[in-house]
């Protein structure tokens, strides 16, 4: 089975001006949980891009180099789209600024500077696996059914492209820093950090939201996480990552990506993708 698949950067026209504050299934708890994800995407994507771009001189496989370029273009467009949604959340009164600035300072001004490239690449590979696992869960279980159509399409499009490029970071890691121990260490660092940031960020947004009931928000979120099949899919995905012979495409879910992309393009204008700055970690 091919480890790399066709990757296409698609730039869609987004309009979040009518998206409500509680856009995810009309629930404050679920919305704020996913808001943490969307708010952190722009700087996360820059981190992925600059980390993997630093490996280019060490990569000899021309196909992998081409896939890496396409990966960076997709990730850059994800960051731009989620930044627009973050602007909408700010306009709606969601307390985003302190959360984003504190988290980005911790991740990129402190942790990133302490980590050698080998560790950063292993972390990116692990987080990309989590992104692909989330994508599989959300698209296969249709977890955003009943949500605001515009934001649902944003997540569907993003998750579809996460599936498309899910092997790239793992292949870069295997090419420049091979070894099970390196991949294992990246997962042991990345997975708990990711989950803790999501939990703390969600609690912060719920507590700062005077319109959200804390009990009802956390009740809705708990049901979403543990009664929808989401936690089961994610738990299985994490377990797979720690297998010695892990391969991203052992789970064949390209059909989910194709279906989600088709739906997004059917409802949104497909814009020309600029090539001058897309894929650069600014």
C-alpha positions as CSV (number, residue, x, y, z in Angstrom):
1,X,0.0,0.0,0.0
2,X,1.4,3.4,-1.0
3,X,2.5,5.5,2.0
4,X,1.9,8.8,0.2
5,X,-1.3,9.8,-1.6
6,X,-2.3,12.7,-3.9
7,X,-2.5,15.9,-1.9
8,X,-4.3,19.0,-3.2
9,X,-4.4,22.4,-1.6
10,X,-7.9,23.9,-1.9
11,X,-8.8,27.4,-1.0
12,X,-12.5,27.9,-0.3
13,X,-14.4,31.1,0.2
14,X,-15.6,31.3,3.8
15,X,-18.3,33.5,5.4
16,X,-18.7,33.1,9.1
17,X,-20.7,36.3,9.5
18,X,-23.9,34.4,10.3
19,X,-22.3,31.7,12.4
20,X,-23.7,31.7,16.0
21,X,-21.7,31.7,19.2
22,X,-22.7,28.1,20.0
23,X,-22.2,26.7,16.6
24,X,-21.5,23.1,17.4
25,X,-24.9,21.3,17.9
26,X,-26.1,24.4,19.8
27,X,-24.0,23.4,22.8
28,X,-21.7,25.8,24.6
29,X,-19.6,23.0,25.9
30,X,-19.0,21.3,22.6
31,X,-18.5,24.6,20.8
32,X,-15.9,25.8,23.3
33,X,-14.1,22.4,23.1
34,X,-13.8,22.7,19.4
35,X,-13.1,26.5,19.6
36,X,-9.9,25.6,21.5
37,X,-8.9,23.5,18.6
38,X,-9.7,26.1,15.9
39,X,-8.0,28.9,17.9
40,X,-4.7,27.0,18.1
41,X,-4.7,25.9,14.5
42,X,-3.0,29.0,12.9
43,X,0.2,28.9,15.0
44,X,0.1,25.0,15.1
45,X,0.2,24.9,11.3
46,X,3.2,27.4,11.2
47,X,5.0,25.1,13.7
48,X,4.4,22.0,11.5
49,X,5.6,23.9,8.4
50,X,8.8,25.4,9.8
51,X,9.7,22.1,11.5
52,X,9.2,19.9,8.5
53,X,10.7,22.5,6.1
54,X,13.9,22.4,8.2
55,X,14.2,18.7,7.1
56,X,14.2,19.4,3.4
57,X,18.0,19.4,3.0
58,X,18.1,15.9,4.6
59,X,15.4,14.4,2.3
60,X,16.6,12.6,-0.9
61,X,13.3,11.2,-2.0
62,X,11.8,13.5,-4.7
63,X,8.3,12.2,-4.2
64,X,8.5,12.9,-0.5
65,X,9.8,16.4,-1.1
66,X,6.9,17.0,-3.5
67,X,4.4,15.7,-0.9
68,X,6.0,17.9,1.7
69,X,5.5,21.0,-0.4
70,X,1.8,20.1,-0.9
71,X,1.4,19.3,2.8
72,X,2.7,22.8,3.7
73,X,0.4,24.5,1.2
74,X,-2.6,22.7,2.7
75,X,-1.6,23.5,6.3
76,X,-1.0,27.1,5.5
77,X,-4.6,27.4,4.1
78,X,-6.0,25.7,7.1
79,X,-4.4,28.3,9.3
80,X,-5.8,31.2,7.3
81,X,-9.3,29.7,7.3
82,X,-9.3,29.0,11.1
83,X,-8.0,32.5,11.8
84,X,-11.1,33.9,10.1
85,X,-13.3,31.7,12.2
86,X,-11.3,32.9,15.3
87,X,-12.0,36.5,14.3
88,X,-15.7,35.6,14.3
89,X,-15.5,34.1,17.7
90,X,-13.8,37.3,19.0
91,X,-16.6,39.4,17.5
92,X,-19.2,37.2,19.3
93,X,-17.5,38.0,22.7
94,X,-15.6,34.7,23.2
95,X,-12.6,35.3,25.3
96,X,-10.0,34.2,22.9
97,X,-7.0,36.5,23.2
98,X,-5.5,35.5,26.6
99,X,-6.0,31.8,25.9
100,X,-4.3,32.0,22.5
101,X,-1.4,34.3,23.6
102,X,-0.6,32.2,26.7
103,X,-0.8,28.9,24.9
104,X,1.3,30.0,22.0
105,X,3.9,31.6,24.3
106,X,4.2,28.3,26.2
107,X,4.4,26.1,23.1
108,X,6.5,28.1,20.8
109,X,8.5,30.6,22.9
110,X,9.4,28.1,25.6
111,X,8.9,24.4,24.6
112,X,9.9,24.7,21.0
113,X,13.2,26.5,21.8
114,X,14.1,23.7,24.2
115,X,13.6,20.9,21.7
116,X,16.1,19.7,19.1
117,X,14.8,19.2,15.6
118,X,14.6,15.4,16.1
119,X,12.1,15.8,18.9
120,X,10.1,18.5,17.1
121,X,9.7,16.3,14.0
122,X,8.6,13.4,16.2
123,X,6.0,15.7,17.9
124,X,4.7,16.9,14.6
125,X,4.3,13.3,13.3
126,X,2.4,12.4,16.5
127,X,0.1,15.4,16.4
128,X,-0.6,14.8,12.7
129,X,-1.7,11.3,13.6
130,X,-4.0,12.8,16.2
131,X,-5.4,15.2,13.6
132,X,-6.0,12.3,11.2
133,X,-7.6,10.2,14.0
134,X,-9.9,13.1,14.9
135,X,-10.7,13.5,11.2
136,X,-11.7,9.8,10.9
137,X,-13.9,10.1,14.0
138,X,-15.7,13.3,13.0
139,X,-16.3,12.3,9.4
140,X,-17.2,8.6,9.9
141,X,-19.5,9.3,12.9
142,X,-20.8,12.7,11.5
143,X,-20.2,14.2,14.9
144,X,-21.1,17.7,13.7
145,X,-24.5,16.9,12.4
146,X,-26.9,19.6,13.4
147,X,-24.2,22.2,13.7
148,X,-23.8,25.6,11.9
149,X,-23.4,24.7,8.2
150,X,-20.5,27.1,7.6
151,X,-18.3,26.0,10.5
152,X,-19.2,22.3,9.9
153,X,-17.9,22.6,6.4
154,X,-14.7,24.3,7.7
155,X,-14.1,21.3,9.9
156,X,-15.1,18.8,7.2
157,X,-12.7,20.4,4.7
158,X,-9.9,20.6,7.2
159,X,-10.3,17.0,8.4
160,X,-10.6,15.7,4.8
161,X,-7.2,17.2,4.0
162,X,-5.7,15.9,7.3
163,X,-6.6,12.4,6.0
164,X,-5.1,13.2,2.6
165,X,-1.7,14.1,4.0
166,X,-1.7,11.9,7.1
167,X,1.4,9.9,6.0
168,X,3.7,12.9,5.2
169,X,5.0,13.8,8.6
170,X,5.5,10.2,9.5
171,X,7.4,9.6,6.3
172,X,9.6,12.7,7.0
173,X,10.3,11.4,10.5
174,X,11.2,7.9,9.2
175,X,13.4,9.4,6.5
176,X,15.5,11.8,8.5
177,X,15.2,10.5,12.1
178,X,14.4,6.8,11.8
179,X,13.8,4.6,14.8
180,X,10.9,3.4,16.9
181,X,12.2,5.1,20.1
182,X,12.1,8.5,18.5
183,X,8.5,8.1,17.3
184,X,7.5,6.6,20.7
185,X,9.0,9.6,22.5
186,X,7.3,12.1,20.3
187,X,3.9,10.4,21.0
188,X,4.5,10.3,24.8
189,X,5.2,14.0,24.7
190,X,2.6,15.2,22.3
191,X,-0.5,13.2,23.2
192,X,-0.7,14.3,26.9
193,X,0.2,17.9,26.1
194,X,-2.5,18.0,23.4
195,X,-5.2,16.6,25.7
196,X,-4.2,18.8,28.7
197,X,-4.3,22.0,26.5
198,X,-7.7,21.1,25.2
199,X,-9.1,20.4,28.7
200,X,-7.7,23.5,30.2
201,X,-8.6,25.7,27.3
202,X,-12.2,24.4,27.2
203,X,-12.6,25.0,31.0
204,X,-11.2,28.5,30.6
205,X,-13.7,29.4,27.8
206,X,-16.6,27.9,29.6
207,X,-15.8,29.7,32.9
208,X,-15.3,33.0,31.1
209,X,-18.6,32.7,29.2
210,X,-21.3,34.3,31.3
211,X,-24.0,32.9,29.0
212,X,-22.9,29.3,29.4
213,X,-24.0,27.2,32.3
214,X,-20.9,25.3,33.6
215,X,-22.8,22.2,34.6
216,X,-24.8,21.9,31.3
217,X,-21.7,22.7,29.2
218,X,-19.6,20.0,30.8
219,X,-22.5,17.5,30.8
220,X,-23.0,18.1,27.0
221,X,-19.3,17.8,26.3
222,X,-19.0,14.6,28.4
223,X,-21.8,13.0,26.4
224,X,-20.2,14.1,23.2
225,X,-16.8,12.7,24.1
226,X,-17.8,9.4,25.7
227,X,-21.2,8.5,24.3
228,X,-20.8,9.3,20.6
229,X,-18.0,6.9,19.7
230,X,-15.4,9.7,19.6
231,X,-13.3,8.6,22.5
232,X,-13.3,5.0,21.3
233,X,-12.0,5.9,17.9
234,X,-9.4,8.3,19.3
235,X,-8.2,5.7,21.9
236,X,-7.8,3.1,19.2
237,X,-5.9,5.5,17.1
238,X,-3.5,6.4,19.9
239,X,-2.9,2.7,20.6
240,X,-2.1,2.1,16.9
241,X,0.5,4.8,17.0
242,X,2.5,3.0,19.6
243,X,2.7,-0.2,17.6
244,X,6.2,-0.9,16.4
245,X,5.0,-1.4,12.8
246,X,2.7,1.6,12.7
247,X,1.7,2.8,9.2
248,X,-0.9,5.7,8.8
249,X,-2.6,4.1,5.8
250,X,-3.3,0.8,7.6
251,X,-6.6,2.6,8.2
252,X,-8.0,3.2,4.7
253,X,-10.3,6.1,5.0
254,X,-9.6,8.1,1.8
255,X,-13.3,7.6,1.0
256,X,-14.2,9.9,4.0
257,X,-11.9,12.6,2.7
258,X,-13.3,12.4,-0.9
259,X,-16.9,12.6,0.4
260,X,-16.2,15.6,2.6
261,X,-14.2,17.5,-0.1
262,X,-17.0,16.9,-2.6
263,X,-19.6,18.3,-0.2
264,X,-17.4,21.3,0.6
265,X,-16.8,22.2,-3.0
266,X,-20.5,21.7,-3.8
267,X,-21.5,24.5,-1.4
268,X,-18.4,26.8,-1.5
269,X,-16.6,28.7,-4.2
270,X,-13.2,27.2,-4.9
271,X,-10.7,30.1,-5.2
272,X,-7.4,30.3,-6.9
273,X,-4.6,29.3,-4.6
274,X,-1.7,31.8,-4.4
275,X,1.7,30.2,-4.6
276,X,3.9,33.1,-3.4
277,X,3.3,32.8,0.3
278,X,1.3,29.7,0.9
279,X,3.3,27.1,2.7
280,X,5.7,29.5,4.4
281,X,6.0,29.5,8.1
282,X,5.8,33.2,8.9
